Amino acid sequence: MKAYIFPGQGAQFTGMGKDLYEKYPLAQELFEQANKILGFNITDIMFEGTAEQLKQTDVTQPAIFLHSVITAKILGDAFQPEMVAGHSLGEFSALVANGVLSFEDGLKLVSKRAKAMQKACELTKGTMAAVLGLEDEIVEKTCDEINGIVVPANYNCPGQLVISGEVEAINNACEAMKEKGARRALVLPVGGAFHSPLMEPAREELAEAIKDTPFNEPTCAIYQNVTASAVTMAKEIKENLIAQLTDPVKWTQTIQQMIQDGATEFTEVGPGKVLQGLMRKIDRTVPANGVVME
């Protein structure tokens, strides 16, 4: 079975999407439509902007979403997913790809999500850290032992778990993880504590927008971050998408479940190769590639 996976924040690079815009009329049309929907020329930042400009959450998220979704649309009939999943923000790209959300509604929700997250970051100072070379159970137990808010946020692959929470709690957790044998415990250059309770104000704001957006029944199952299992009911998809902002991204578990359910090859749709790298660490027996454009 063919599975398509969509990257999240961190996959951006300067000049992203410019080749698509120049080569495909459909891409040009969708990028111009996106500029109108967003109310600013995101194409200018994507094609010509600095890495710093591209790193702003309210730019990064729609930029990655656009690159992924437009790539899928250019593929046309060659794009026939039998299952989809997206890492964090990538879940929105996956939902456009499997027909649950329209391009326009997907982009509006992503923009809303990015702004809501930005606001939540400004309300409470938070951060994230990558813990390498430690078993998930030890990371989870250590988070429980630390005073303050610190939780597992991204189960990226075996031996790589990102934690999220208050700055002091994260720093203390990093020290404790090193003492317990972590190869590295590294604070990440991010603007806030994504996928933690500190995102609650953003979750509430996004919940309103998601409730007001029409969701169609999907053309194939989406494996969602929150459950790491196949979901096909529009109502359930909505609930999981809302919970995603404060819950962990169970990426390792998602990929393992997709393979168990019959995925025989994975294609990453969007900028970069982050998910292909994670795939090789989760299960290198199943091929994972990027999109080959004609």
Buried (B, 14 or more C-beta within 10 A) or exposed (E): EBBBBBBBBBBBEBEBBBEBBEEBEEBBEBBEBBBEBBEEBBBEBBBEBEEEBBBBBBBBBBBBBBBBBBBBBBBEEEBEBBBBBBBBBBBBBBBBBBBBBBBBBBBBBBBBBBBBBBBBBEEBEBBBBBBBEBBBEBBBEBBEEBEEBBBBBBBBBBBBBBBBBBBBBBBBBBEBBBEBEBEBBBBBEBBBBBBBBBBBBBBBBBBEBBEEBEBBEBBBBBBBBBBBBBBBEBEBBBBBBBBBBBBBBBBBBBBBBBBEBEBEEBBBBBBBBBBBEBBBBBBEEBEBEBBEEE
